[in-house]
Amino acid sequence: MARVLAAAGNIFFSLLLGAIALAFVAVQWPETMESILNMASGVKEHLTNTGLAPKYNVWIKFLIGEQQLVFMGFVIVTRILLAMLIALIFYLFTGRSQN
């Protein structure tokens, strides 16, 4: 049960910290955020120009937006950093890896 709660907590905090990181970058470095959004636009264009049939491609265009891609990227980076931090704390307190 503790592992389930830890995994759920990791997901929750990574979403929260990802949103905070996104807002921080947007406020502190708007030029960087603009270039990140432009890259996300390029990824969306690449994904929607794969030659899929229109009945499938419509859903890709509808479900994938630049903002969602950018937020997903921030959340993934936050999850990786959070996992590394938790592993480091676990190692420091127990002296062994989590495996």
N, C-alpha and C positions, 0 to 999 in steps of 0.2 A: 504494500500500500504506500509505503514511503517513496518508492521509486516512481509510482504514478503521480503522486503529489509533486515530487521534484520535477518531473517532466512537464506537468501542467504549469508549474510555477515558472519554469524556464520559458515556456511558450508565452505566458502572460507577460513576464517581465521583458522578454525580447521585443514583443509588440509595443509595449509602453516605451521602452528605451529607444527602440527604432523610430517611433514617432517623435520623441524628444530630440533625437539626433538629427532627424530630417528637418525639424523646425529650427534647430540651432544652426545647421548649415545654411538653410534658406535665409535666416536673419543675418548671420555673420558674413557669409560669402555668397551673395546672390548671383554673382557671375558664375561661380562654381556650380550652383544649383541649376542655373540656366543651361550650362554645358551638359550636366548630368541628364536633364530633361531632353536635351537635343539628342544625346546618345540613346536614350530610351525610345525616342521617336524613330531613330534609325533601326533599333531592334524590332519595334512594332512593324515598320515597313518591311523588314526582312521576313518576319514571320507571316505577314499577310500576303506576300508575293511569292509563295512557294508553289503556286500552280494547283492548289486544291480546288475541288469543285466549289462553285459558289454557295451551295447549301451548307458546306462546312466552313468556308472562309468567312461568311457573314458572322458566324458565331465567334470566330477568332477576333474579328474586328470589333465586335460588340463587347466581348469579355476582357480584352486586353487593351488597357489604356496606358499612356505614358506615366501617369501618376501612380497607377498600381504597380508598374514595373519598378519605378524608383523606390516606392515604399517597400516593396518586396526585397529589393537589394539592401536597403538599410536594415531591415529586420534580419536578413540572412547574416550580414556582417555582425550585427549585434548578438545574434545567437552564437556565432563562432567565438566572439570575444567573451561572452558570458560563460560558455563552456570551458574556455581556456582558463578563465579566472576561477571558476569552481574547481577545476582540476588542480590548479596551483594551490588553492586554499586547502583542498583535501590532502594533497601531498605534504604541505607544510605541517598540517596537524596530525597526520597519521604516519608519515614517512614512507608511504608506499603508493603505488598507482591504484586507480579505481578498478582495474581488471582483476 
